[in-house]
């Protein structure tokens, strides 16, 4: 497995072909000592065309940090149910959230979703404004 650090806490993983390999890589890369616990239950999210997985790693020293992880291939992450429709969930974009306790885990998750939502809203407003200026 090849890994590339892009900067600003963005990692690009090459040659990841399955969710098991992805989980193993996260564990090997970020759980160096016993005080860190990687939660292998990924939260799968689809917002319009944005599809990503969210993983959690218990690490008191890095509480609140979020890493962005990209893979060179779409990985089958299992099933997802959207509006009572069950389908396979594939993604090449993941967020790894570090937390110190259960309360912080969900607070950090909410902050991430808020940032993503705000960014999507800003882009939508910019698109609407640019379309209004085009005649």
C-alpha distance (Angstrom), angle and dihedral (degrees) to the residues before:
residue distance angle dihedral
X1 . . .
X2 3.76 . .
X3 3.78 120.9 .
X4 3.74 130.2 -166.6
X5 3.80 126.0 -165.6
X6 3.78 108.2 -145.5
X7 3.80 100.3 -177.8
X8 3.79 137.7 -100.1
X9 3.81 88.6 58.3
X10 3.81 95.4 -58.2
X11 3.79 117.4 138.9
X12 3.79 127.9 -168.8
X13 3.81 115.1 -156.4
X14 3.79 119.1 -161.4
X15 3.79 127.7 -161.9
X16 3.81 96.2 23.0
X17 3.77 105.8 145.8
X18 3.81 103.9 167.4
X19 3.78 143.4 26.1
X20 3.81 89.8 -110.5
X21 3.81 90.7 56.0
X22 3.80 90.1 46.3
X23 3.82 92.1 51.4
X24 3.79 92.0 45.8
X25 3.81 90.9 50.7
X26 3.81 92.1 50.1
X27 3.80 90.4 49.3
X28 3.80 93.4 48.4
X29 3.80 94.7 43.6
X30 3.80 101.8 42.8
X31 3.84 107.9 20.0
X32 3.77 98.8 68.0
X33 3.82 97.0 147.6
X34 3.81 136.9 33.3
X35 3.81 94.8 -102.8
X36 3.81 91.3 72.9
X37 3.79 124.3 79.3
X38 3.80 123.5 -168.1
X39 3.81 114.1 -151.8
X40 3.82 105.3 -145.3
X41 3.82 93.4 -164.0
X42 3.79 102.7 101.8
X43 3.78 122.0 -156.8
X44 3.81 108.3 -134.9
X45 3.80 117.6 -149.4
X46 3.79 134.1 -176.2
X47 3.81 119.4 -177.5
X48 3.78 109.7 174.1
X49 3.81 104.6 -56.8
X50 3.80 94.1 -17.2
X51 3.80 110.2 101.6
X52 3.80 121.2 178.0
X53 3.77 145.5 146.1
X54 3.80 126.8 -129.2
X55 3.80 121.1 -149.3
X56 3.79 129.8 -177.3
X57 3.77 132.6 -141.9
X58 3.80 122.5 -172.8
X59 3.80 107.8 -134.7
X60 3.80 117.5 143.8
X61 3.81 93.8 -160.7
X62 3.82 93.6 56.4
X63 3.82 97.8 38.5
X64 3.80 109.1 156.3
X65 3.81 96.4 17.5
X66 3.80 116.4 129.4
X67 3.80 125.0 -162.1
X68 3.78 123.7 -160.9
X69 3.79 113.1 -141.7
X70 3.79 125.1 -169.2
X71 3.78 125.5 -173.2
X72 3.78 126.3 -155.7
X73 3.81 91.2 -127.9
X74 3.78 135.5 41.4
X75 3.81 108.1 -102.9
X76 3.81 123.8 -148.6
X77 3.81 102.4 -123.4
X78 3.80 96.8 179.6
X79 3.78 129.9 -102.9
X80 3.79 130.5 -23.5
X81 3.78 128.5 -170.2
X82 3.80 116.9 -142.1
X83 3.80 117.9 176.4
X84 3.81 91.7 -18.8
X85 3.80 91.2 -51.8
X86 3.81 115.2 118.8
X87 3.78 116.8 -152.8
X88 3.79 139.9 155.3
X89 3.79 114.6 -84.5
X90 3.81 117.3 -138.6
X91 3.78 124.8 178.3
X92 3.78 143.8 161.9
X93 3.82 94.8 -170.8
X94 3.80 124.4 78.4
X95 3.79 138.6 167.6
X96 3.80 120.2 -149.0
X97 3.81 110.6 -156.6
X98 3.80 119.7 -162.4
X99 3.81 117.0 -148.8
X100 3.81 139.3 174.8
X101 3.82 101.2 -151.7
X102 3.82 139.6 -2.2
X103 3.80 94.0 -88.2
X104 3.82 91.8 51.1
X105 3.81 90.0 46.5
X106 3.79 92.9 63.4
X107 3.82 94.7 36.5
X108 3.82 89.5 55.0
X109 3.81 89.9 46.7
X110 3.82 91.2 52.2
X111 3.82 90.8 49.5
X112 3.81 90.6 52.4
X113 3.80 92.7 49.7
X114 3.81 89.8 47.4
X115 3.80 91.6 52.9
X116 3.80 92.0 47.5
X117 3.81 91.4 47.3
X118 3.81 92.6 48.6
X119 3.79 91.4 48.8
X120 3.81 92.0 50.0
X121 3.81 90.9 48.2
X122 3.81 92.1 50.3
X123 3.82 90.9 50.5
X124 3.82 91.3 48.6
X125 3.81 91.2 50.8
X126 3.81 91.2 48.2
X127 3.80 90.4 50.3
X128 3.81 92.3 49.8
X129 3.82 91.1 47.9
X130 3.81 92.7 49.1
X131 3.83 91.6 47.7
X132 3.84 90.9 51.9
X133 3.81 89.8 54.3
X134 3.82 91.8 53.9
X135 3.81 114.1 86.1
